[in-house]
Amino acid sequence: MKKSVTILIGLLYFSFLHAQEVDFLFKHLSIEDGLSESTVHAIYQDSYGFMWFGTDAGLNKFDGYEFTLYQHDPLNANSLVSNFIVSVFEDSYGYFWVGSGYDGLNRIDRKKETIFTYTHHSDSSASLSSNYVRDIFEDSKNTLWIATAGGGISIYNREKDNFKQIRHDSSDATSLPSNYISTIVEDKTGNIWMSSTEGFIISFNSIDSTFKTIDVYKGYRGDLFNTTFCQLYVDSNNDIWFCTELGLFQYKQANQAMKHYKEGPGLDDLNSNNVSSILEYQKDIYLIATDHGGLNILNTKTGRIDKYLHNKFDDNSLSNNQLYTIYRSSDSIIWIGSFMGGMNYFDKKSYKFAQLQNLLKGKDKVNCCGSVSGIVEDKNGNIWLGYDGNGIEIFDPVKNKIVKRYNTTTTKEIGTDIITSLYADSKEDIWIGTYLDGMYKFNWQTESFTHFINNPRDTLSIHGNNIW
């Protein structure tokens, strides 16, 4: 099978052209499954493929099957500084950095199995600027930035193993405008952007080390001054998205225009102003995590926002509507962490095969007999089913129906109905193994099959006609 079906944690697939028609089949990981705590603040995938989850009760490493827990031990200096984990990051040197919400920063050397702690010291300008770590980020020049609450920014000096502190200076209009920095990102042109809980989007000029400020909360100061949610996100258009407790703001760098998405009853409104995280799933489609408003799906072309909420009568709905963070791993899995609801996940293939399983139960839709001997996904996202006695059927998960059948009754292109295996190669060609009829290769241009059979007189032919 070209793409293996991998169940990890936090997955999500959407057929967005028909989003309102899709029933999301969420699965969950909770304390009962080994997660140390049900509130997840941070999600990260390391270079080895392991998933890491920062919680109120330590750092969890997940290998796809089991959890390994890292916690603070007051009797062990080689342990985490705190169990309240809000940020996790692996740098380009292979070091693993873990940020605590209250107690400082850890650097983990996994080769040496050592954990080093950095904390703020008021008598040292080279120490961490604050113990209230909010974000850890490495830019394209391998500079490591630490965002803190109350201490501005700390930039790590690898040679000296200490920090440069950058703080607000009331006498300098070009200095960092706030000491309460929540996230740091880099845009497509190499510019550094930061968000502040005081409602600022901040850009950094690396040439003269000055800062430029966009006051997003201007005009809202009477409603809210300091917020909890204030994540920044850069999309494929180089637009900057700002998640806040006043809704979602989109800043278009091309024309410096600001668009505000907020809570309301309309189809183009959010379910909640408390926006905690955003992710661009595909062009023009954004997944928006909200606190008390579930998952909101924004289509920027149409302006429509679909909402997905917890349903206590549906085991496959969201665990709750208080969502904190969204993350996409390298295998295109989407992970969703929540407050007191653990992890939610939904897989592209899990969704398709669940659709398929339901479809196979409907005798009016599928003319299947015999057991399924092979399943593979083609380049169009359709599922090919090989049967031990009924040839091949192709299932379209968007249309939710079988769109093509190949068997000896409906077509002469395949000489047998006994299919033993299906395979999609690296060139996206589909290969079919049969019992006693050799092998077939599907030609995408002609939508026909090439037949390979054993010829005893030809040493270059396949060795036998039973292909498993």
N, C-alpha and C positions, 0 to 999 in steps of 0.2 A: 504494500500500500504506500502511495507516494507520501502522504502526510499522516503520521501516526496520531491516534486519538489520545491526547494527554490530558488527564484531569489534574489540575494543580489547585489553585485557590483564587477566586476572584475573577471569573471569566465572564465575558459578555459579548454576544453577537447580535447585530441588528440588521434586519432587512429593511433599510430605511425608506426605500421607495414605497414600502407598504407597512410603515412602522405601526400604524394604528391597528393593523390586522395581526400583528405578531403577539403571541403569548410567550412572555419571557419565562424560561424555566430556570430560575435561580436555584443554586445550591448554597449550602452554608457550612462554615467551619466555626466552631464555638469552643468554649472551655471543655465541653464533653469530648471534643475531638483532639484536645491537647493544647489548644491556644491558652496562654497563661492568663489572659484577661480579655473581657469582651469589648473593651474600648480600644480601637486601633487608630493611632495618630499618624504613623508613617509606614510606607510600603516601599521596598526596594529590592531589585534583583541584582546580585553580584556577578562578577565575571565568570564564576563557576556554574551559574544558572540557579543557585539557591535563592529562595525568596526570604526576605527579612521583614519582620513586623514589629514596629515599636508600639508598646502598649503602656498602660498604667502600672503594669506588674512585670516589667522587664522586656528584654529583646528576644524575639522568637525567630529561630531559623527553621525553615520548612524545606524538606527535600522532595516533596511531592507525596510522601507517605507519613513521615513522622516529624515531630517538632523537637528541636533542641533549645533549651531555655538558658539565657544568660541574665544573671541578676546581680544586684549589689550584695556583697557579703562584708559586713563590718570587720570581720576577722581576717579578711584576705585582701591585701593591697592590689592583687592581680585580678580584680573584679571590676564591674561597672561602678561608676561613681553614684549612680542612682537607678531606680527602677522605673522612673517616669521618663519614657523615651519618646521624643518628638521628631527626631531627624536622624536619618541613616544615609551614609554615602561612602562609596569606595573610590579612592582617588587613582590617578594614573600610575602611581608608584605601587599600587596593590595594598595600601593601608586602608583599613576600615575605620571610619569615623562615626561616632555615635553621640548625638547631642541630647542632653538632659534639659528638661524644661526649667529646672531650678538649681541644679548642682554642678554644672560645668560640662566638660567635654572629654570623651575618651578616644584614644587612637589604639586600634587593635592591630597588632602584627601577627597575622595568622600563621606565618611560617615559624616564628619563634614562640607562638602561643603566649604572647605577653600583651597586657593591657596597660596603657599609660594614661594618666589623668592630668587634665589641664583645668585650672580654676582661676578665678579672678583674685588678684592681690592688690589692694588699694595702694600699696607702697611700690608697685612695679608697673611701669608703663609698657613693659614687654610681656606682661601676662595677658591672659584672656580678658577682654574688656568687660565682660559680665558673665555670671554663671547661668543667666537665663537664655540659653541657646534656643534659637528658633529655626535656623536653617543652615545647611552646610552645602557649599557649591564650589566646583572647580571650573574655571573658565578655559577657553581654548588655548591660553598661554600657560596652562597648568598652575595658575595662581589659585590658592585655596582661600575662599571667603567664608567667614562665620558671621551670620546675622544674629544679633542678640536683642533682647528687650531691656532697654535702659543703658546699654553700653555701646550703642552704635554698631560698628563693624570691626572685626578682627581679621587681619590678613596674616596668614601663617608664613613664617620665614623658615624654610626647610633646613638651611645651612646652620642657623643658630638655634633651631627648635624653639622659637618663641614667636611673639605676635607683634604686628604693628596695629595700634589702635587708631581708629578713625571715628571721631565724635562730632557732634554739632558744636559750632562755635558761634555764639550769638553776635559776635562782632564781625563775622565774615559771611556775607550774603551768598557766597559761592560754596560754603561748606556743606557738609551733610545736614539736611534740614531737620532731621529727627534722630534721636538715639534709639527709637523703638522700631527696629527693622525686622520684618517678618519673613520675607523671601528675597532671594537673589537669583536672577536669570541672565542669560546672554542671548541677544537677538541674532538674526541671520547675518548681520554685517559686523558682528563682534562687539557691539555696544553692551555695556552692563546696565541692567535695570534692577531696581529694588522697590519694595513696597514697605510702607510704614503703617502701623496700626492707627496712626493719626490721620490717615486718609491721603497720603502722598504717594504718587508714582515718581520715582527718582531715577534719572539717567546720569551715568558717570562718564566724564571725559577723561580717558586715560592719558591724553597728551599733556594736559595741564592740571590733572587731578582735581577738577572742579565738578560740582554737581548742579544739575538743572532739575527743577521741581515742577510737577503738575499737581495742583491742589484739586483732587477729585471731589473732596467733601465740601468744596466752596459752595455755600448756599444751603448746606445741610447741617451746619455746626450746631444749630439749635436742636436738631433731632438726635445727633449722635456725634461724639467727638473721638472716642477711642474704641476700637473694635477688636474682637477676637479673630474673626476670619478676615484675612487680607492677603490671599495668595496671588502671585503674579504668574502669568503663563504666556508664552510666545507661540503663535500658531504658524502655519506654513506660509501665510501671507505677510509675515513679520508684524502682524498686529499684536498689541499688548492687551491681555485680558486681566481684569482686576476683580477678584472675588471679595465681597465685603458683606457686612450686615445691612447694607442699604441696597442690596441687589448686585447685579453684575454689570461692570463697565467694560466697554470695548474701545480701545484707543487705536485709531488708524494712523500709523506713522506717515503714510503717503500724503494725507491731507490734514493731519493733526486734528481730526474730528473725533469727538467722543460720543458714544451711543450708550444709553442706559437701559438695561433690562431690569424690570422690577416686578414685584408681586401684584397680581391682579386676577380678575375673573376671565379675561379674554384668552383666546387661543394663542396669542402672541405674548402672553404674560407668564412670569415664573409662578411656581407654586409657593415659593417662600422667598423673602428678601435675604435670608441667612444663607448665602452662597459660600460654601467651604472649599470647593475644588472644581476644576474644569479640565477637560481633555478633548483635543480634536481627534475624533474617531476616524473621520475621512473628510475630504474636502467639503466644506460648508456644513458639516455635521459635528455638533459638539455635545459631549456628555457633561452634565452639570450636576454636581452633588450639592444637596441642600440640607440644612438642619431643620427637621420637621416638615420638609416638603418633598422628601424622596428624591428620585432621580428624574431630572428634566432633560429632554432631548431637543436641542435647538437646531433648526434648519435655517441658516442665514439667508438662503436663497428665497425661501417662501415666508420666512418670519415666524413660522409655526413652532410652538413648543409643546411637545408631547410629555405627559407626566406618567411616571410609574411608581406605584405606592405599595406599601405593605398591605397584605390581605390576610387576616387571621384564618380565613377558611381555605387558603391556598398555601401549601407547604413549599411551593416553588416561587413564591413572591419574595420581595425584599424582606430581610429579617426585621427591619424597622425603617422608619422614615428619617432617622437622624444619621445622615451620611457625612463622613469627615474627609475622606480622601479617595482619589481615583488614580490608578497607575496602570500603565500598559507595559508588559514585559516583552522580551525580545521575540517571543513566539506569538505576538499579537493577542495575548490574553489580557483582558481588562480586569483589574482587581479593585474591589470597593470595600473600604474599611468604614466601620460605623461606630457610633456611641452606644455602648451596651448591647450591641447586636452582632459582634464578631465580624466575620468576613462573609461577603456575598460573592458568588461566582456563577458565571454562565459561559459556556464554551460554544464557539461557532459550530464545531462538529457535534458536540453534545446536543445542541439545539436541533441540528439537522437530523441526527439519528433519532431524537425523540419524536420529531415530526414524522420521520419515516416509520418508526415503530407504531405510532398511532394510525398512520395511513395503511400499513400492512394489515391492520385489524379490520379495515373496511373492505369487505368482499366486493362491494360495488365499484370500488376505485382500483383495486389491484387484482389482477388475474394471476395470482401466484400459486404455485403448487410445488411441492418438494422443498427441501431446505435451502437456505441461502448459503452459497459456497464461497462467495467473494463480494467484497464491497470496496469501492474506491471512489474518490472525488476527482472530477475532471477539472480542466482549466477554467470552465465557466461556473464552477461551484455546484454543478449537478452531481448526484450520486448514482453510480452504476452498480446494479445488483446482478450478480451471477447466481443462477439457480441450478441445483442438481436435478434437472428434469424439465425446466421451463425456459431455458435460454437466458436472455438478458433483458432487464428493464432499466430505464433511466428516469430517476426521480428529480424533479425540479422543486427545491425547497421554497422558492419564492411563490410559485404557482400552487405549491402544495399538492402536486399530482404527478403521476407517471406521464412523461411526455413522449416516450419512445419505447418500442419493444422490438427485440430481435430474437426470433425463434423459427423453427422449421415450418410453423403454421402461417406466420405473417410475412416472412421474408425468406429468400433463398440465399442470402448472403452468408449465413452460418449454417453449416451442414449438420449440426447436432444441437440438442437442447441440454446436454449434460456439460455444464460449465464447472471447471474445477478451481479456477483461480482468476483474479483480475489484478492488474498492476499498471500504475502510471509512472513512466520513467522521467528522467530529468528534463527531457524535451517535451514533456506533457503528452506524449503518445500513450494510448491505452492498449495494453496487451491482454489477450484472453487465452487462458489455458483450457483445454477440453479433455474429455475422456474418449480416447480412440480416434480423435479427429484433429490432432495436432494443435497448432497455435494460430491465432489470428491477431493482426495489428490493425487498429482503426486509423483511417486516413481522414484528417480533419477537413482537408480541402475538398475532397470528393464525397465525404461522408460514406465511405465504403470500406471494406475490409480486404487486407492482403492475407492470403492463406499460406501457412507454412506447414508442410507435412514431411514425414520421413520418406526418403527415396533410397533404397538399399544400394542403388547404383551411383549415388551422388554422395561423396564423403563430406560435402559442405552442407548437406541438408541437416535438419534437426535429427537427433539420435533416435527418437521414438515419438509415437503419436499420443502417448499419455503424458500430459503436461500438468504437473502439480505445483 
